[in-house]
Amino acid sequence: MMKFNKIVLVDHTKMNEESINKLKQYSENGVEVYDDYPEDEQTIIDRIGDAEAIIVSWHTQITEKVIESCSGLKYIGMACSLYDDESANVAVNFARDRGIEVRGIRDYGDPGVAEFIISELIQLLNGYSGKQWKHMPRELTDLKIGIVGLGTTGKLLADCLKPFGADLYYHSNTRKEDYEEKGLTYLELPELVETCDVLSFHLPKNTQVMTSEYFQKFGDSKIIINTSLGLPFELDSFRNWIAQQSNFGIFDSDGGKELSEEIQKQDNVIAHDKSAGWSSQTLVRLSDKTLQKLADFCEEG
């Protein structure tokens, strides 16, 4: 089994103590753990030093400069999802071109995200928390909901909503025939926004799809839900749309962190300071999967 000279957790990865202790068997000189988020590149470089392996959360950018400055790196473990180079906080292709292995994890917080969306939507539809979508409370039954991005979370949300009788539509880069057989209807984005009353976004970081034109097609008395890492829409276009008090926006801390304080405080914006899907079970899944990715690499080596 291959061992690294040192493993560094360069920021608050949220890995639990049990998994961190298990990491030690893959390091000659122990595991160095940081529990905050570095504010600049030089701090990141200093923390990594001559370490051959690092683990990083999605908060911290491992840029080309960082990778070039840390010539001993052999492995970068992402304690977060890795979809592609464009949406990653690590310069994935740059690292791999230099022989550095980059591995991310998937499917660790999805159940909690689906629970958050359904909980918040039901409260808004019925006025349970003081804000109510329409004059009369309403059920999820026959509500036209569009899911933008039918990956793991989008599929799980669809599975949860289906028993309530919601009318489900989706848009994704690829067609999901198995979910169309379950009753979801695929629509191109322009048609989706014209058809649905609710849009729930589940997209990789740095993926922006809603323009001013789409907000106009979407119209008023509608609901947007975003739990993606970042905004899937143009901020100015959203600001104009949410100025109409019949519209509502629902955000967890990840989905709404780029909103201004002014927007977050609007009566028709529900913006939480907690990340949807973060639970004791999520912590275990994130820790176990991040550890397993590194362990697999060492065993392969």
HELIX and SHEET records of a PDB file:
HELIX    1   1 GLU A   17  LEU A   23  1                                   7    
HELIX    2   2 LYS A   24  TYR A   26  5                                   3    
HELIX    3   3 GLU A   41  ILE A   48  1                                   8    
HELIX    4   4 GLU A   64  SER A   69  1                                   6    
HELIX    5   5 VAL A   92  ASP A   97  1                                   6    
HELIX    6   6 ASP A  110  ASN A  126  1                                  17    
HELIX    7   7 THR A  152  LEU A  161  1                                  10    
HELIX    8   8 LYS A  162  PHE A  164  5                                   3    
HELIX    9   9 GLU A  177  GLU A  181  1                                   5    
HELIX   10  10 LEU A  189  THR A  195  1                                   7    
HELIX   11  11 SER A  212  PHE A  218  1                                   7    
HELIX   12  12 LEU A  235  ILE A  242  1                                   8    
HELIX   13  13 SER A  253  GLY A  256  1                                   4    
HELIX   14  14 GLU A  261  GLN A  264  1                                   4    
HELIX   15  15 SER A  280  GLU A  300  1                                  21    
SHEET    1   A 5 VAL A  31  VAL A  33  0                                        
SHEET    2   A 5 ILE A   7  LEU A   9  1                                        
SHEET    3   A 5 ALA A  53  VAL A  56  1                                        
SHEET    4   A 5 TYR A  75  SER A  81  1                                        
SHEET    5   A 5 GLU A 101  ILE A 105  1                                        
SHEET    1   B 7 THR A 185  TYR A 186  0                                        
SHEET    2   B 7 ASP A 167  HIS A 171  1                                        
SHEET    3   B 7 LYS A 144  VAL A 148  1                                        
SHEET    4   B 7 VAL A 198  PHE A 201  1                                        
SHEET    5   B 7 ILE A 223  ASN A 226  1                                        
SHEET    6   B 7 PHE A 248  PHE A 251  1                                        
SHEET    7   B 7 VAL A 269  ALA A 271  1                                        
END                                                                             
